[in-house]
Amino acid sequence: MRSATAKTAGTVLGSLVLVMILTASNLLAGEAIKVSGVITSEPTQRDSAAVGDVEGHSLYLHAYEGTNSSTGEVAFMDGARSYNATISDLTKGNGIHRGYVEFTEEGGSTVCYYEGKVTTSVDSDGKAVTTYKGTFSFTGGTGKYEKIMGNGTYNGKFIPSGAHWTEWSAEYTQKK
């Protein structure tokens, strides 16, 4: 049977090891940085194909180009060009979407994988309103964003012209 002193010493030693591991991982990953923004984009490619199993079920491949505006306390990709390639599986305007968005600015770029839900409803004027929301993660970067890691959430809506507006927020770190 271990003495109370040995148990206490073991607990203290275990706690110190845990603190050392957490400190080392923070040094490797860096401190989490909170960022947010708004992307406004115009369509550059639109393709679709009816699935044929139920009425209104189609697959869509769309590409958009636009600009990101940083809205957080820490500037991130402010004025960066955005390129978004998305695949949607929708039935009567509702379903899932997933894709990649690339932000490019002088000094570096980032790529994010996202997936979420698309919802279409009818407003009081009888017009279709399509919104979307989901989660994303950074999958890579170049230049000053070379070792970026992190994730976030987004939500947005389609504008009648076919453009879309997306608000997003994230936390990221960079391995040193």
N, C-alpha and C positions, 0 to 999 in steps of 0.2 A: 504494500500500500504506500502511495506517495504521500509525503508530508505536505502540509498547507503551503510551506515555503517553496517547495518544488513545483506545486501546482501554479502558484502565483508567478514564479520565475518562468514557467512554461507559457503561461498566458501572456506575460509581458513580452517574451521572446517572439511568440507567434504574432502578436500585435505589431512589433517592430518589423518583422519580415513582411507583413501585409502592407504596412506604410511604405517600406522600401520598394515593394513591387508597384504599388500605385504611383509613387513618385517617379519611378523609372518609366512607367508607361506614359505618364503625363509629359515627361521630358522628351520621350520619343515622338509622341503624337502632337505635342504643343497644346496650348490652352484653347478650348472651344471658343469660336468667334460667332456671334449671332449676326446674321445678315438678312436682308429682305429686299424685295423689289417688285416692279410691275413690268411685264413684257407686253408690248403691243405689236401684233404681227399681221401680215397680209398673206393670203394663200399664194403659193407659187406652183403648186401641183395638186390636182384633185382627181383621184381615180376611185371607182367603186365597182362592186360586183354583187348582184343579188345572189343570195344563198339558195333560195327556192324551197326551203323547208316550211316556213310560215310566212304569211303576208308581212311585208315590210322589213324582212331580215336581210341586211346587207353588210358587207365588209368594205371598209374605206381605207385608202392610203392617201394621206395628205402631207404636204410639206408647207411650211410657213417660214417667212423671214421677217425679222423685225428688230426692235431695239429694246434693251433693258434699261430701266431707270431704277437706280438704287433708292430705297426708301428708309433704310435703317440708320442707326447711329453710326455704324461703320460703313463707309462707302465700299461697295462691292460691284464690280462690273458695270459701273455707271456709264451709260452711253454705249455699252458693248453691243455688238451685232449678235442677234440670236438666230439660230437655224434649228427648226423643230421638224422632225420626221415622226409621224404618228400613224398607228394602225388602230382602227376602231371596229368593234363587232357590235352592231346596233340593231335593235328591232324597234321600228317606229320611233327612232330617235333616242332610245334608251339602251344602255349596255355598258361595256367596258372599253377602255382605250389604254394603250401603252406606247411608249416610244422613247426617243432620245432628244434632248435639246443641248445644243452646243452654244456657249457664250464665247465670243472672241473679242479681245481688246488688245491694244498695244501692250506687249509684255507677257501675254499668256492667254490661255484658253482653258475652259472646263467643259466636261461632258457629264450630263446627268441622265440616268435612266428613270423613267416615271411610269406609274400605272395608277389608274383610277376609274371613276364612274362618271358616265355621261347621263344627264337627265334632261328630258324635253317636256315642257309643260305649256299650257296655253294661258296667256295673260288675259286681263279683263277686256282687251280690245280684240280678242280672238286670234292673236298672233302667237306663233311658236316662239318660245324662249328656251334656248339650250344652254345649260350650265354644266360645269365639270369640276371635279375635285379629286384629290388623291395625294399620294406620297411620292417622293423621289430620293435618289441617293447619287452622290458624286461617284462616277466610275473612273475618272482620270482627269488629268490636266497637263498643261505644258507651261514652260517658262516659270513665272513666279507662282503658279498653281500646280507645279509638277507632282507633288505628293499629297494632293488634297483628298480628304476623306470627310464624310458627313452625310446628313440627310435632312429632309424637310417636308413641308406640306405645300400644296397649292390649291387654288380655286380660281375659277374664271367663267367667262361667258363669251358666246359668239355674238358678234355685232352683225346687224342685218347685211352689211356689205360682204360678209363672208370672213371678215377679219376676226381676230379674237384678242381678248384682254385677259391676262393672267396675273394674279397677285400671288406671291410666294414668300416663304420665310424658311430659314435653315440655320443649322449650326454646323460649322466645319472646323477641322483641325488640319494641320500639315505635319507629316513626319519630318523630322529634322535629318 
